[in-house]
Amino acid sequence: MTNSNCWIPIAENSDFSIHNIPFGIFSDSDTTKRIGIAIGDQILDLAKVAETGIFDDLNIDKTVFTNEFLNPFIDLGKAKTNAVRQKIQKELTDANSILKEGTHFLLAQKEATMHLPIFIRDYTDFYSSIEHATNVGVMFRGPENALMPNWKHLPVGYHGRASSITISGHDVRRPMGQTMPPDAEKPVYGPSKRVDFELETGFVVGKNTQLGETVNISDAEDYIFGKVLLNDWSARDVQKWEYIPLGPFLAKSFASHISPWVVTMEALAPFRIEGPKQEPEVLPYLVFEGAKNYDINLEVAIEPENASETVISRSNFKYMYWNMAQQLAHHTMNGCNVHVGDLMGSGTISGKSEDSYGSMLELTWGGKKSVVLNDGSERKFINDNDTVIMRGHAVKDSIRVGFGEVRAKILPAKG
Ligand code: MN
């Protein structure tokens, strides 16, 4: 199976190849929200495809395709969702496909409006890149105490805010916050002066657990439906003042953005690779057997108002110290239940080199230096009317699977 077998033209560098088939929720001008898949620069309307009867042997209730979220579809289970994906691949590479009859199954992505693909009941964000955790630790506590004693023994995380997660393309206002300026005696209230992004991916839980149930690490991948790009916006000045002793709060909850297409774990399977060796050895409930990580190229760009973008960081998901299965096994080991559609953020994904750091905090080393953009302007953090764009894709043996992008503009504070 190659892109050239597909009867829809697919550009060579398209993230949405025949190997991908990611799921999303879209609408066009006169119809309601429903499920589509991205293929090349088109969207295949699964609600209309389902009406042809090609999924009938899977015994799927067709209303899942017209739901405003992917949750009921994901809840069908991987056997069915992947069968749908494979049937789509078969139809799109079949010269005699029923889907070639008429044009109403397809629409251009630029003609569609994308919507939040999942109802996210709970959102957890981890802190699983050793490069990121070390950089932040060095800045805040010095090189001797960079990693806290627990860091290599458990995937550190916090429970985030699901209500303020939105998708690519929605602007966000610079948050107001309480901060303690350097050398000040009293805290002040005002717009955050240090709005930052965090380059992350998120995984979408694909299977419910009951309260009290734990997910064994060897089964954990059955509970992961797919992945999105995630920008975990962070107000660093607010964070610095508020985080002691309970961790992130309002510095994080003002907004998080995800990419609109959920890329399935089946589509990402060809890109599995070994992860960093974990030393010291982790506890048995966290021991993962097999290729632990995924080779996914990631990049961040800043696009100032009325200027072209500058790529300011290139990183990779393969650097993660803790993987998704370990995060989920840890998350549930106390009996905490998870639901279909829950979102789990990876934590900021930084690489080893200075041009692969996943936040302005690290790229400018806490604001001590500047990032220079193509238009000559400099940034320590994100300015008003800057758009931050994140992209991600994997390539192997001419197979490309990508996420598209997540973009969002920072508007001036309300004041
Ligand atoms: Mn984060």
Residues whose N, C-alpha, C, O or C-beta is under 5 A from the ligand:
A	BS01	MN	D125 F126 E198 D232 G347 T348
